Amino acid sequence: MKDIITYKDYIGSLHFNAEDEIFFGKIEGIEDLITFEGKSVKELKQSFQEAVDDYLDTCKRYDKKIEKSYKGNFNIRMHPDLHRMIKLAAVKMGLSLNQFIQKAVEDELNQIEMRK
């Protein structure tokens, strides 16, 4: 499982380069490439927070639209037969397709949490 860090609703990926002995990452889910790094966990957290704050300040300064890491919607590609089966199950449960899929994802995440 990939490690992450959060600040002001932004998500940052975390990596470690053993050769250079440095932690590094990038803000996930936005079009701009915003990276951060540090030689310790404390430095990494500070660098991430500074990167987010700098991104927000730069967007405001240049009247650029501020993106959020995740907007709450995404497209899923699946086989048409699976799509049909999900829709039928949703109808039988009295749910919309979106509600059914959201419930399925929540149930799976709960199962993952229970296995920890």
N, C-alpha and C positions, 0 to 999 in steps of 0.2 A: 504494500500500500504506500502511495506517495505521501510524503509529509507536506503540510501546508501551513501557512501563517495568515492571519486575518487582521485587518485594520480598516476602520471606516467602511465596512461592507466590501472591501477589496480582498481578493485572495491572491496570495503569492505562493509559487511553487518553491520548494527548497531542495538544494542539491549540495553535495560536498565534493570538492576536488582534492583528493589525497596528495597528489603530486605538489600542488601549489599550497596545500593546507589552508583552503579558503571555502567558506560557505557562500553560495550564490543562489539567485533565483530571479524570477520575473513575475510581473503582475499578470495574472491569468484572466482570460475572457474579454480583453479589450483589443482593439486593432493596433494601437501603438505598442511598440516594444519598449517596455520600461523594466530595467534590470536593477538589481541591488546586490551587495555583497558585504561580507564581514569576516574577520578572522576569529570571531567568537560568536556565540549565540546572542549575546547582548549587542554586539556590533551589528549583527545581521538584522535583529529586530529594529534597531534604531535606523539602519539604512533603508529597510523596507518602509517604515513609517515616513521617513524623509522623502522617499521616492513617491509615495502616494500623495503626500502634501505638495510636493513639487509638481506632480502631474496636475493636481487640482488647481494650483496657483497658475500654472502655465496655460491651462485651458481657459481660465477666467481672464487672464491677461490678454490672450489673443482671440477672445470671443469664440473659442472652439467648443463644440458640444462635448460635455463630460460624459464619458461612458461608465457604466457600472460593470463590475466583473460578470455578473449574470443577471439577466433580465426576467427570468422565470418562464421563458418559452423556448422550445427547440423543436426541430423536425426529426422524425424517426423514419428510417427506411426499413421496410420489412417485406417479406414475401406476401403477395396478395391473399393467399390462403390463410396465413396467420392473421392478417388484418381482418378478414371476414370472421374468423373464429372469435377474435377479441370483440368485435362489434356485436356479434350474437350474444356473447356472454354478458356484455355491458347492458344490452337491451333486457335480457332475462333478469338482471339485477336492478333494473330501473335506473341505471347510470348512463351518463353520456360517455362517449369514448374517452374523452379527456379525464373525467372523474375515475373511470375504471383504471386507466394507465397510471394516474397519480396514486391511486390506492395500491396498485400492484408494486410500484416503486417504493412507497412508504413501507409496505409489508416486508419487502426484501431488505430494506435498510434496517428495519427492526430485527429481522433475523440475523443480520450481520452483527448488530450491537449485542444480541443475546449470546453470540458465539465468542465474544471477546472475554 
